[in-house]
Amino acid sequence: MVVKDVLKPLKKELSSYTVKNIVLWIAEKYPQSLFNERTFLHWVREGLDELRTAIFTKHLPYYMISERNLMESCVIEEEQRRSGYQY
């Protein structure tokens, strides 16, 4: 929803699948006790920061097979990466 409705990508380089992988990595990285209604916006921001990093570095390991890079075939132009994702 965020990728489609808020970011409105010019190209379909970022999918909900990418965002789901970021959510899974965050859920694995931090204890479950930190996730609650009061901290929801913190985790949204954390996820967006991870997405920005993945775009900039062109690296996001696939959650199930971490050797695979989901961003490997991403063709977001260099200018878009430097300025952040265009929306």
PDB file with one MODEL, atoms N, CA, C and O in Angstrom:
MODEL        1
ATOM      1  N   MET A   1       0.809  -1.177   0.000  1.00  0.00           N
ATOM      2  CA  MET A   1       0.000   0.000   0.000  1.00  0.00           C
ATOM      3  C   MET A   1       0.866   1.259   0.000  1.00  0.00           C
ATOM      4  O   MET A   1       0.617   2.176  -0.783  1.00  0.00           O
ATOM      5  N   VAL A   2       1.882   1.316   0.869  1.00  0.00           N
ATOM      6  CA  VAL A   2       2.733   2.497   0.945  1.00  0.00           C
ATOM      7  C   VAL A   2       3.463   2.704  -0.375  1.00  0.00           C
ATOM      8  O   VAL A   2       3.505   3.817  -0.899  1.00  0.00           O
ATOM      9  N   VAL A   3       4.037   1.632  -0.910  1.00  0.00           N
ATOM     10  CA  VAL A   3       4.773   1.751  -2.170  1.00  0.00           C
ATOM     11  C   VAL A   3       3.850   2.232  -3.275  1.00  0.00           C
ATOM     12  O   VAL A   3       4.207   3.140  -4.025  1.00  0.00           O
ATOM     13  N   LYS A   4       2.683   1.645  -3.385  1.00  0.00           N
ATOM     14  CA  LYS A   4       1.762   1.959  -4.479  1.00  0.00           C
ATOM     15  C   LYS A   4       1.075   3.307  -4.298  1.00  0.00           C
ATOM     16  O   LYS A   4       1.010   4.095  -5.241  1.00  0.00           O
ATOM     17  N   ASP A   5       0.565   3.582  -3.112  1.00  0.00           N
ATOM     18  CA  ASP A   5      -0.262   4.770  -2.900  1.00  0.00           C
ATOM     19  C   ASP A   5       0.515   6.018  -2.494  1.00  0.00           C
ATOM     20  O   ASP A   5       0.139   7.127  -2.873  1.00  0.00           O
ATOM     21  N   VAL A   6       1.582   5.856  -1.737  1.00  0.00           N
ATOM     22  CA  VAL A   6       2.307   7.018  -1.238  1.00  0.00           C
ATOM     23  C   VAL A   6       3.519   7.340  -2.106  1.00  0.00           C
ATOM     24  O   VAL A   6       3.695   8.481  -2.534  1.00  0.00           O
ATOM     25  N   LEU A   7       4.354   6.337  -2.363  1.00  0.00           N
ATOM     26  CA  LEU A   7       5.565   6.587  -3.134  1.00  0.00           C
ATOM     27  C   LEU A   7       5.282   6.791  -4.615  1.00  0.00           C
ATOM     28  O   LEU A   7       6.024   7.501  -5.293  1.00  0.00           O
ATOM     29  N   LYS A   8       4.228   6.182  -5.119  1.00  0.00           N
ATOM     30  CA  LYS A   8       3.836   6.305  -6.528  1.00  0.00           C
ATOM     31  C   LYS A   8       5.039   6.200  -7.458  1.00  0.00           C
ATOM     32  O   LYS A   8       5.396   7.173  -8.122  1.00  0.00           O
ATOM     33  N   PRO A   9       5.651   5.054  -7.510  1.00  0.00           N
ATOM     34  CA  PRO A   9       6.874   4.923  -8.310  1.00  0.00           C
ATOM     35  C   PRO A   9       6.632   5.185  -9.792  1.00  0.00           C
ATOM     36  O   PRO A   9       5.585   4.845 -10.344  1.00  0.00           O
ATOM     37  N   LEU A  10       7.636   5.800 -10.421  1.00  0.00           N
ATOM     38  CA  LEU A  10       7.576   6.038 -11.858  1.00  0.00           C
ATOM     39  C   LEU A  10       7.728   4.723 -12.610  1.00  0.00           C
ATOM     40  O   LEU A  10       7.175   4.544 -13.695  1.00  0.00           O
ATOM     41  N   LYS A  11       8.470   3.827 -12.030  1.00  0.00           N
ATOM     42  CA  LYS A  11       8.659   2.496 -12.598  1.00  0.00           C
ATOM     43  C   LYS A  11       8.267   1.494 -11.523  1.00  0.00           C
ATOM     44  O   LYS A  11       8.161   1.850 -10.349  1.00  0.00           O
ATOM     45  N   LYS A  12       8.057   0.268 -11.911  1.00  0.00           N
ATOM     46  CA  LYS A  12       7.642  -0.762 -10.951  1.00  0.00           C
ATOM     47  C   LYS A  12       8.852  -1.447 -10.318  1.00  0.00           C
ATOM     48  O   LYS A  12       8.825  -2.656 -10.087  1.00  0.00           O
ATOM     49  N   GLU A  13       9.901  -0.697 -10.038  1.00  0.00           N
ATOM     50  CA  GLU A  13      11.113  -1.271  -9.467  1.00  0.00           C
ATOM     51  C   GLU A  13      10.914  -1.694  -8.014  1.00  0.00           C
ATOM     52  O   GLU A  13      11.537  -2.651  -7.555  1.00  0.00           O
ATOM     53  N   LEU A  14      10.063  -0.995  -7.300  1.00  0.00           N
ATOM     54  CA  LEU A  14       9.813  -1.326  -5.905  1.00  0.00           C
ATOM     55  C   LEU A  14       8.434  -1.933  -5.792  1.00  0.00           C
ATOM     56  O   LEU A  14       7.433  -1.320  -6.165  1.00  0.00           O
ATOM     57  N   SER A  15       8.395  -3.119  -5.285  1.00  0.00           N
ATOM     58  CA  SER A  15       7.123  -3.823  -5.179  1.00  0.00           C
ATOM     59  C   SER A  15       6.771  -4.040  -3.711  1.00  0.00           C
ATOM     60  O   SER A  15       7.592  -3.815  -2.822  1.00  0.00           O
ATOM     61  N   SER A  16       5.564  -4.470  -3.479  1.00  0.00           N
ATOM     62  CA  SER A  16       5.167  -4.806  -2.112  1.00  0.00           C
ATOM     63  C   SER A  16       6.023  -5.964  -1.603  1.00  0.00           C
ATOM     64  O   SER A  16       6.245  -6.092  -0.399  1.00  0.00           O
ATOM     65  N   TYR A  17       6.496  -6.794  -2.506  1.00  0.00           N
ATOM     66  CA  TYR A  17       7.378  -7.912  -2.155  1.00  0.00           C
ATOM     67  C   TYR A  17       8.668  -7.388  -1.517  1.00  0.00           C
ATOM     68  O   TYR A  17       9.163  -7.957  -0.545  1.00  0.00           O
ATOM     69  N   THR A  18       9.200  -6.308  -2.070  1.00  0.00           N
ATOM     70  CA  THR A  18      10.402  -5.685  -1.518  1.00  0.00           C
ATOM     71  C   THR A  18      10.123  -5.188  -0.104  1.00  0.00           C
ATOM     72  O   THR A  18      10.911  -5.424   0.812  1.00  0.00           O
ATOM     73  N   VAL A  19       9.008  -4.505   0.065  1.00  0.00           N
ATOM     74  CA  VAL A  19       8.643  -3.967   1.375  1.00  0.00           C
ATOM     75  C   VAL A  19       8.409  -5.100   2.377  1.00  0.00           C
ATOM     76  O   VAL A  19       8.804  -4.992   3.537  1.00  0.00           O
ATOM     77  N   LYS A  20       7.777  -6.166   1.940  1.00  0.00           N
ATOM     78  CA  LYS A  20       7.542  -7.312   2.830  1.00  0.00           C
ATOM     79  C   LYS A  20       8.859  -7.901   3.309  1.00  0.00           C
ATOM     80  O   LYS A  20       8.972  -8.293   4.470  1.00  0.00           O
ATOM     81  N   ASN A  21       9.851  -7.969   2.437  1.00  0.00           N
ATOM     82  CA  ASN A  21      11.156  -8.477   2.840  1.00  0.00           C
ATOM     83  C   ASN A  21      11.799  -7.573   3.880  1.00  0.00           C
ATOM     84  O   ASN A  21      12.428  -8.060   4.819  1.00  0.00           O
ATOM     85  N   ILE A  22      11.650  -6.276   3.725  1.00  0.00           N
ATOM     86  CA  ILE A  22      12.180  -5.339   4.720  1.00  0.00           C
ATOM     87  C   ILE A  22      11.500  -5.559   6.067  1.00  0.00           C
ATOM     88  O   ILE A  22      12.164  -5.567   7.103  1.00  0.00           O
ATOM     89  N   VAL A  23      10.187  -5.737   6.057  1.00  0.00           N
ATOM     90  CA  VAL A  23       9.441  -5.993   7.301  1.00  0.00           C
ATOM     91  C   VAL A  23       9.946  -7.270   7.971  1.00  0.00           C
ATOM     92  O   VAL A  23      10.135  -7.300   9.187  1.00  0.00           O
ATOM     93  N   LEU A  24      10.162  -8.309   7.195  1.00  0.00           N
ATOM     94  CA  LEU A  24      10.655  -9.571   7.759  1.00  0.00           C
ATOM     95  C   LEU A  24      12.042  -9.407   8.376  1.00  0.00           C
ATOM     96  O   LEU A  24      12.306  -9.939   9.455  1.00  0.00           O
ATOM     97  N   TRP A  25      12.926  -8.677   7.701  1.00  0.00           N
ATOM     98  CA  TRP A  25      14.266  -8.462   8.255  1.00  0.00           C
ATOM     99  C   TRP A  25      14.197  -7.662   9.555  1.00  0.00           C
ATOM    100  O   TRP A  25      14.912  -7.971  10.508  1.00  0.00           O
ATOM    101  N   ILE A  26      13.353  -6.650   9.599  1.00  0.00           N
ATOM    102  CA  ILE A  26      13.213  -5.850  10.822  1.00  0.00           C
ATOM    103  C   ILE A  26      12.645  -6.708  11.948  1.00  0.00           C
ATOM    104  O   ILE A  26      13.111  -6.630  13.085  1.00  0.00           O
ATOM    105  N   ALA A  27      11.645  -7.523  11.638  1.00  0.00           N
ATOM    106  CA  ALA A  27      11.036  -8.390  12.654  1.00  0.00           C
ATOM    107  C   ALA A  27      12.045  -9.391  13.207  1.00  0.00           C
ATOM    108  O   ALA A  27      11.973  -9.764  14.378  1.00  0.00           O
ATOM    109  N   GLU A  28      12.973  -9.821  12.379  1.00  0.00           N
ATOM    110  CA  GLU A  28      13.992 -10.765  12.848  1.00  0.00           C
ATOM    111  C   GLU A  28      15.072 -10.065  13.664  1.00  0.00           C
ATOM    112  O   GLU A  28      15.628 -10.644  14.596  1.00  0.00           O
ATOM    113  N   LYS A  29      15.359  -8.838  13.314  1.00  0.00           N
ATOM    114  CA  LYS A  29      16.462  -8.099  13.928  1.00  0.00           C
ATOM    115  C   LYS A  29      16.152  -7.631  15.353  1.00  0.00           C
ATOM    116  O   LYS A  29      17.056  -7.545  16.184  1.00  0.00           O
ATOM    117  N   TYR A  30      14.896  -7.332  15.639  1.00  0.00           N
ATOM    118  CA  TYR A  30      14.517  -6.755  16.929  1.00  0.00           C
ATOM    119  C   TYR A  30      13.574  -7.689  17.689  1.00  0.00           C
ATOM    120  O   TYR A  30      12.827  -8.448  17.072  1.00  0.00           O
ATOM    121  N   PRO A  31      13.604  -7.639  19.036  1.00  0.00           N
ATOM    122  CA  PRO A  31      12.712  -8.489  19.827  1.00  0.00           C
ATOM    123  C   PRO A  31      11.239  -8.123  19.624  1.00  0.00           C
ATOM    124  O   PRO A  31      10.896  -6.957  19.431  1.00  0.00           O
ATOM    125  N   GLN A  32      10.398  -9.118  19.672  1.00  0.00           N
ATOM    126  CA  GLN A  32       8.962  -8.932  19.463  1.00  0.00           C
ATOM    127  C   GLN A  32       8.365  -7.949  20.464  1.00  0.00           C
ATOM    128  O   GLN A  32       7.401  -7.254  20.146  1.00  0.00           O
ATOM    129  N   SER A  33       8.916  -7.884  21.647  1.00  0.00           N
ATOM    130  CA  SER A  33       8.375  -7.001  22.685  1.00  0.00           C
ATOM    131  C   SER A  33       8.455  -5.517  22.307  1.00  0.00           C
ATOM    132  O   SER A  33       7.757  -4.697  22.903  1.00  0.00           O
ATOM    133  N   LEU A  34       9.283  -5.163  21.339  1.00  0.00           N
ATOM    134  CA  LEU A  34       9.405  -3.765  20.918  1.00  0.00           C
ATOM    135  C   LEU A  34       8.309  -3.328  19.959  1.00  0.00           C
ATOM    136  O   LEU A  34       8.134  -2.133  19.720  1.00  0.00           O
ATOM    137  N   PHE A  35       7.573  -4.280  19.412  1.00  0.00           N
ATOM    138  CA  PHE A  35       6.532  -3.967  18.437  1.00  0.00           C
ATOM    139  C   PHE A  35       5.178  -3.842  19.134  1.00  0.00           C
ATOM    140  O   PHE A  35       4.645  -4.824  19.651  1.00  0.00           O
ATOM    141  N   ASN A  36       4.636  -2.644  19.144  1.00  0.00           N
ATOM    142  CA  ASN A  36       3.309  -2.422  19.715  1.00  0.00           C
ATOM    143  C   ASN A  36       2.688  -1.190  19.063  1.00  0.00           C
ATOM    144  O   ASN A  36       3.308  -0.546  18.217  1.00  0.00           O
ATOM    145  N   GLU A  37       1.481  -0.874  19.456  1.00  0.00           N
ATOM    146  CA  GLU A  37       0.749   0.243  18.844  1.00  0.00           C
ATOM    147  C   GLU A  37       1.461   1.580  19.031  1.00  0.00           C
ATOM    148  O   GLU A  37       1.429   2.429  18.141  1.00  0.00           O
ATOM    149  N   ARG A  38       2.097   1.770  20.171  1.00  0.00           N
ATOM    150  CA  ARG A  38       2.759   3.045  20.451  1.00  0.00           C
ATOM    151  C   ARG A  38       4.006   3.254  19.597  1.00  0.00           C
ATOM    152  O   ARG A  38       4.393   4.392  19.333  1.00  0.00           O
ATOM    153  N   THR A  39       4.630   2.178  19.171  1.00  0.00           N
ATOM    154  CA  THR A  39       5.875   2.299  18.411  1.00  0.00           C
ATOM    155  C   THR A  39       5.678   2.089  16.912  1.00  0.00           C
ATOM    156  O   THR A  39       6.653   2.006  16.166  1.00  0.00           O
ATOM    157  N   PHE A  40       4.435   2.004  16.471  1.00  0.00           N
ATOM    158  CA  PHE A  40       4.147   1.713  15.063  1.00  0.00           C
ATOM    159  C   PHE A  40       4.843   2.684  14.104  1.00  0.00           C
ATOM    160  O   PHE A  40       5.491   2.256  13.149  1.00  0.00           O
ATOM    161  N   LEU A  41       4.709   3.989  14.359  1.00  0.00           N
ATOM    162  CA  LEU A  41       5.310   4.973  13.455  1.00  0.00           C
ATOM    163  C   LEU A  41       6.836   4.890  13.446  1.00  0.00           C
ATOM    164  O   LEU A  41       7.471   5.147  12.424  1.00  0.00           O
ATOM    165  N   HIS A  42       7.407   4.537  14.569  1.00  0.00           N
ATOM    166  CA  HIS A  42       8.859   4.330  14.614  1.00  0.00           C
ATOM    167  C   HIS A  42       9.265   3.232  13.635  1.00  0.00           C
ATOM    168  O   HIS A  42      10.253   3.370  12.913  1.00  0.00           O
ATOM    169  N   TRP A  43       8.502   2.144  13.613  1.00  0.00           N
ATOM    170  CA  TRP A  43       8.852   1.013  12.743  1.00  0.00           C
ATOM    171  C   TRP A  43       8.568   1.315  11.280  1.00  0.00           C
ATOM    172  O   TRP A  43       9.253   0.803  10.395  1.00  0.00           O
ATOM    173  N   VAL A  44       7.568   2.136  11.022  1.00  0.00           N
ATOM    174  CA  VAL A  44       7.329   2.576   9.638  1.00  0.00           C
ATOM    175  C   VAL A  44       8.542   3.366   9.159  1.00  0.00           C
ATOM    176  O   VAL A  44       9.045   3.148   8.057  1.00  0.00           O
ATOM    177  N   ARG A  45       8.998   4.277   9.993  1.00  0.00           N
ATOM    178  CA  ARG A  45      10.182   5.071   9.628  1.00  0.00           C
ATOM    179  C   ARG A  45      11.413   4.187   9.474  1.00  0.00           C
ATOM    180  O   ARG A  45      12.198   4.373   8.544  1.00  0.00           O
ATOM    181  N   GLU A  46      11.584   3.246  10.359  1.00  0.00           N
ATOM    182  CA  GLU A  46      12.712   2.306  10.269  1.00  0.00           C
ATOM    183  C   GLU A  46      12.670   1.566   8.933  1.00  0.00           C
ATOM    184  O   GLU A  46      13.696   1.406   8.272  1.00  0.00           O
ATOM    185  N   GLY A  47      11.486   1.120   8.547  1.00  0.00           N
ATOM    186  CA  GLY A  47      11.327   0.424   7.272  1.00  0.00           C
ATOM    187  C   GLY A  47      11.647   1.321   6.089  1.00  0.00           C
ATOM    188  O   GLY A  47      12.294   0.885   5.137  1.00  0.00           O
ATOM    189  N   LEU A  48      11.199   2.573   6.139  1.00  0.00           N
ATOM    190  CA  LEU A  48      11.500   3.515   5.058  1.00  0.00           C
ATOM    191  C   LEU A  48      12.989   3.834   4.997  1.00  0.00           C
ATOM    192  O   LEU A  48      13.545   4.005   3.912  1.00  0.00           O
ATOM    193  N   ASP A  49      13.631   3.913   6.149  1.00  0.00           N
ATOM    194  CA  ASP A  49      15.085   4.111   6.168  1.00  0.00           C
ATOM    195  C   ASP A  49      15.801   2.921   5.532  1.00  0.00           C
ATOM    196  O   ASP A  49      16.756   3.093   4.775  1.00  0.00           O
ATOM    197  N   GLU A  50      15.332   1.718   5.846  1.00  0.00           N
ATOM    198  CA  GLU A  50      15.917   0.513   5.239  1.00  0.00           C
ATOM    199  C   GLU A  50      15.702   0.509   3.729  1.00  0.00           C
ATOM    200  O   GLU A  50      16.588   0.118   2.969  1.00  0.00           O
ATOM    201  N   LEU A  51      14.526   0.943   3.302  1.00  0.00           N
ATOM    202  CA  LEU A  51      14.232   1.016   1.872  1.00  0.00           C
ATOM    203  C   LEU A  51      15.154   2.019   1.190  1.00  0.00           C
ATOM    204  O   LEU A  51      15.690   1.741   0.117  1.00  0.00           O
ATOM    205  N   ARG A  52      15.339   3.171   1.802  1.00  0.00           N
ATOM    206  CA  ARG A  52      16.240   4.183   1.235  1.00  0.00           C
ATOM    207  C   ARG A  52      17.660   3.631   1.118  1.00  0.00           C
ATOM    208  O   ARG A  52      18.326   3.834   0.102  1.00  0.00           O
ATOM    209  N   THR A  53      18.119   2.939   2.147  1.00  0.00           N
ATOM    210  CA  THR A  53      19.451   2.341   2.116  1.00  0.00           C
ATOM    211  C   THR A  53      19.560   1.308   1.004  1.00  0.00           C
ATOM    212  O   THR A  53      20.561   1.264   0.289  1.00  0.00           O
ATOM    213  N   ALA A  54      18.535   0.480   0.857  1.00  0.00           N
ATOM    214  CA  ALA A  54      18.538  -0.544  -0.197  1.00  0.00           C
ATOM    215  C   ALA A  54      18.587   0.093  -1.580  1.00  0.00           C
ATOM    216  O   ALA A  54      19.279  -0.405  -2.468  1.00  0.00           O
ATOM    217  N   ILE A  55      17.863   1.184  -1.768  1.00  0.00           N
ATOM    218  CA  ILE A  55      17.874   1.883  -3.056  1.00  0.00           C
ATOM    219  C   ILE A  55      19.253   2.473  -3.316  1.00  0.00           C
ATOM    220  O   ILE A  55      19.795   2.336  -4.413  1.00  0.00           O
ATOM    221  N   PHE A  56      19.814   3.124  -2.318  1.00  0.00           N
ATOM    222  CA  PHE A  56      21.105   3.786  -2.478  1.00  0.00           C
ATOM    223  C   PHE A  56      22.229   2.785  -2.735  1.00  0.00           C
ATOM    224  O   PHE A  56      23.087   3.013  -3.588  1.00  0.00           O
ATOM    225  N   THR A  57      22.220   1.673  -1.992  1.00  0.00           N
ATOM    226  CA  THR A  57      23.297   0.684  -2.117  1.00  0.00           C
ATOM    227  C   THR A  57      23.011  -0.382  -3.164  1.00  0.00           C
ATOM    228  O   THR A  57      23.888  -1.169  -3.524  1.00  0.00           O
ATOM    229  N   LYS A  58      21.766  -0.399  -3.652  1.00  0.00           N
ATOM    230  CA  LYS A  58      21.316  -1.441  -4.585  1.00  0.00           C
ATOM    231  C   LYS A  58      21.536  -2.838  -3.990  1.00  0.00           C
ATOM    232  O   LYS A  58      21.957  -3.768  -4.679  1.00  0.00           O
ATOM    233  N   HIS A  59      21.239  -2.953  -2.694  1.00  0.00           N
ATOM    234  CA  HIS A  59      21.409  -4.242  -2.022  1.00  0.00           C
ATOM    235  C   HIS A  59      20.312  -4.447  -0.981  1.00  0.00           C
ATOM    236  O   HIS A  59      20.149  -3.649  -0.058  1.00  0.00           O
ATOM    237  N   LEU A  60      19.567  -5.535  -1.151  1.00  0.00           N
ATOM    238  CA  LEU A  60      18.575  -5.966  -0.172  1.00  0.00           C
ATOM    239  C   LEU A  60      18.491  -7.481  -0.265  1.00  0.00           C
ATOM    240  O   LEU A  60      17.957  -8.015  -1.238  1.00  0.00           O
ATOM    241  N   PRO A  61      19.011  -8.177   0.735  1.00  0.00           N
ATOM    242  CA  PRO A  61      18.959  -9.638   0.685  1.00  0.00           C
ATOM    243  C   PRO A  61      17.519 -10.147   0.730  1.00  0.00           C
ATOM    244  O   PRO A  61      16.685  -9.637   1.478  1.00  0.00           O
ATOM    245  N   TYR A  62      17.254 -11.153  -0.077  1.00  0.00           N
ATOM    246  CA  TYR A  62      15.964 -11.841  -0.051  1.00  0.00           C
ATOM    247  C   TYR A  62      15.877 -12.551   1.291  1.00  0.00           C
ATOM    248  O   TYR A  62      16.835 -13.206   1.704  1.00  0.00           O
ATOM    249  N   TYR A  63      14.756 -12.434   1.973  1.00  0.00           N
ATOM    250  CA  TYR A  63      14.642 -12.972   3.326  1.00  0.00           C
ATOM    251  C   TYR A  63      14.836 -14.483   3.378  1.00  0.00           C
ATOM    252  O   TYR A  63      15.492 -14.986   4.290  1.00  0.00           O
ATOM    253  N   MET A  64      14.282 -15.209   2.424  1.00  0.00           N
ATOM    254  CA  MET A  64      14.354 -16.672   2.459  1.00  0.00           C
ATOM    255  C   MET A  64      15.707 -17.217   2.007  1.00  0.00           C
ATOM    256  O   MET A  64      16.162 -18.245   2.508  1.00  0.00           O
ATOM    257  N   ILE A  65      16.343 -16.538   1.071  1.00  0.00           N
ATOM    258  CA  ILE A  65      17.655 -16.957   0.570  1.00  0.00           C
ATOM    259  C   ILE A  65      18.523 -15.703   0.569  1.00  0.00           C
ATOM    260  O   ILE A  65      18.585 -14.985  -0.429  1.00  0.00           O
ATOM    261  N   SER A  66      19.186 -15.447   1.678  1.00  0.00           N
ATOM    262  CA  SER A  66      19.863 -14.164   1.866  1.00  0.00           C
ATOM    263  C   SER A  66      20.996 -13.907   0.874  1.00  0.00           C
ATOM    264  O   SER A  66      21.452 -12.771   0.740  1.00  0.00           O
ATOM    265  N   GLU A  67      21.452 -14.940   0.183  1.00  0.00           N
ATOM    266  CA  GLU A  67      22.491 -14.748  -0.831  1.00  0.00           C
ATOM    267  C   GLU A  67      21.943 -14.030  -2.065  1.00  0.00           C
ATOM    268  O   GLU A  67      22.706 -13.458  -2.843  1.00  0.00           O
ATOM    269  N   ARG A  68      20.629 -14.061  -2.240  1.00  0.00           N
ATOM    270  CA  ARG A  68      20.004 -13.375  -3.384  1.00  0.00           C
ATOM    271  C   ARG A  68      19.777 -11.911  -3.041  1.00  0.00           C
ATOM    272  O   ARG A  68      19.335 -11.579  -1.941  1.00  0.00           O
ATOM    273  N   ASN A  69      20.083 -11.044  -3.991  1.00  0.00           N
ATOM    274  CA  ASN A  69      19.924  -9.607  -3.814  1.00  0.00           C
ATOM    275  C   ASN A  69      18.691  -9.150  -4.584  1.00  0.00           C
ATOM    276  O   ASN A  69      18.674  -9.195  -5.814  1.00  0.00           O
ATOM    277  N   LEU A  70      17.667  -8.716  -3.873  1.00  0.00           N
ATOM    278  CA  LEU A  70      16.431  -8.281  -4.528  1.00  0.00           C
ATOM    279  C   LEU A  70      16.610  -7.008  -5.347  1.00  0.00           C
ATOM    280  O   LEU A  70      15.815  -6.734  -6.245  1.00  0.00           O
ATOM    281  N   MET A  71      17.628  -6.242  -5.052  1.00  0.00           N
ATOM    282  CA  MET A  71      17.841  -4.976  -5.754  1.00  0.00           C
ATOM    283  C   MET A  71      18.806  -5.114  -6.931  1.00  0.00           C
ATOM    284  O   MET A  71      19.090  -4.131  -7.615  1.00  0.00           O
ATOM    285  N   GLU A  72      19.302  -6.300  -7.166  1.00  0.00           N
ATOM    286  CA  GLU A  72      20.317  -6.500  -8.203  1.00  0.00           C
ATOM    287  C   GLU A  72      19.856  -6.031  -9.580  1.00  0.00           C
ATOM    288  O   GLU A  72      20.623  -5.410 -10.315  1.00  0.00           O
ATOM    289  N   SER A  73      18.632  -6.321  -9.922  1.00  0.00           N
ATOM    290  CA  SER A  73      18.145  -5.954 -11.253  1.00  0.00           C
ATOM    291  C   SER A  73      17.395  -4.622 -11.252  1.00  0.00           C
ATOM    292  O   SER A  73      16.785  -4.250 -12.254  1.00  0.00           O
ATOM    293  N   CYS A  74      17.440  -3.920 -10.150  1.00  0.00           N
ATOM    294  CA  CYS A  74      16.752  -2.634 -10.032  1.00  0.00           C
ATOM    295  C   CYS A  74      17.448  -1.605 -10.921  1.00  0.00           C
ATOM    296  O   CYS A  74      18.667  -1.445 -10.863  1.00  0.00           O
ATOM    297  N   VAL A  75      16.679  -0.924 -11.726  1.00  0.00           N
ATOM    298  CA  VAL A  75      17.268   0.045 -12.660  1.00  0.00           C
ATOM    299  C   VAL A  75      16.855   1.479 -12.328  1.00  0.00           C
ATOM    300  O   VAL A  75      16.630   2.293 -13.223  1.00  0.00           O
ATOM    301  N   ILE A  76      16.761   1.772 -11.058  1.00  0.00           N
ATOM    302  CA  ILE A  76      16.488   3.149 -10.646  1.00  0.00           C
ATOM    303  C   ILE A  76      17.714   3.974 -11.023  1.00  0.00           C
ATOM    304  O   ILE A  76      18.839   3.614 -10.677  1.00  0.00           O
ATOM    305  N   GLU A  77      17.500   5.067 -11.723  1.00  0.00           N
ATOM    306  CA  GLU A  77      18.598   5.883 -12.207  1.00  0.00           C
ATOM    307  C   GLU A  77      19.410   6.458 -11.055  1.00  0.00           C
ATOM    308  O   GLU A  77      18.897   6.677  -9.958  1.00  0.00           O
ATOM    309  N   GLU A  78      20.690   6.699 -11.331  1.00  0.00           N
ATOM    310  CA  GLU A  78      21.617   7.223 -10.331  1.00  0.00           C
ATOM    311  C   GLU A  78      21.101   8.526  -9.714  1.00  0.00           C
ATOM    312  O   GLU A  78      21.210   8.720  -8.503  1.00  0.00           O
ATOM    313  N   GLU A  79      20.553   9.399 -10.517  1.00  0.00           N
ATOM    314  CA  GLU A  79      20.042  10.676 -10.012  1.00  0.00           C
ATOM    315  C   GLU A  79      18.901  10.460  -9.021  1.00  0.00           C
ATOM    316  O   GLU A  79      18.813  11.163  -8.014  1.00  0.00           O
ATOM    317  N   GLN A  80      18.027   9.491  -9.301  1.00  0.00           N
ATOM    318  CA  GLN A  80      16.928   9.191  -8.380  1.00  0.00           C
ATOM    319  C   GLN A  80      17.472   8.636  -7.076  1.00  0.00           C
ATOM    320  O   GLN A  80      16.963   8.971  -6.006  1.00  0.00           O
ATOM    321  N   ARG A  81      18.501   7.791  -7.141  1.00  0.00           N
ATOM    322  CA  ARG A  81      19.070   7.217  -5.923  1.00  0.00           C
ATOM    323  C   ARG A  81      19.697   8.300  -5.060  1.00  0.00           C
ATOM    324  O   ARG A  81      19.527   8.295  -3.841  1.00  0.00           O
ATOM    325  N   ARG A  82      20.418   9.225  -5.677  1.00  0.00           N
ATOM    326  CA  ARG A  82      21.090  10.285  -4.914  1.00  0.00           C
ATOM    327  C   ARG A  82      20.092  11.202  -4.220  1.00  0.00           C
ATOM    328  O   ARG A  82      20.312  11.611  -3.080  1.00  0.00           O
ATOM    329  N   SER A  83      19.012  11.523  -4.889  1.00  0.00           N
ATOM    330  CA  SER A  83      18.051  12.474  -4.331  1.00  0.00           C
ATOM    331  C   SER A  83      16.975  11.802  -3.499  1.00  0.00           C
ATOM    332  O   SER A  83      16.120  12.482  -2.931  1.00  0.00           O
ATOM    333  N   GLY A  84      17.000  10.509  -3.419  1.00  0.00           N
ATOM    334  CA  GLY A  84      15.929   9.772  -2.772  1.00  0.00           C
ATOM    335  C   GLY A  84      14.979   9.299  -3.844  1.00  0.00           C
ATOM    336  O   GLY A  84      15.078   9.734  -4.991  1.00  0.00           O
ATOM    337  N   TYR A  85      14.071   8.430  -3.503  1.00  0.00           N
ATOM    338  CA  TYR A  85      13.148   7.889  -4.500  1.00  0.00           C
ATOM    339  C   TYR A  85      12.176   8.971  -4.913  1.00  0.00           C
ATOM    340  O   TYR A  85      11.557   9.616  -4.067  1.00  0.00           O
ATOM    341  N   GLN A  86      12.041   9.173  -6.213  1.00  0.00           N
ATOM    342  CA  GLN A  86      11.177  10.225  -6.733  1.00  0.00           C
ATOM    343  C   GLN A  86       9.712   9.859  -6.577  1.00  0.00           C
ATOM    344  O   GLN A  86       9.292   8.785  -7.008  1.00  0.00           O
ATOM    345  N   TYR A  87       8.943  10.723  -5.976  1.00  0.00           N
ATOM    346  CA  TYR A  87       7.500  10.527  -5.837  1.00  0.00           C
ATOM    347  C   TYR A  87       6.783  11.827  -5.908  1.00  0.00           C
ATOM    348  O   TYR A  87       5.556  11.861  -5.810  1.00  0.00           O
TER     349      TYR A  87
ENDMDL
END
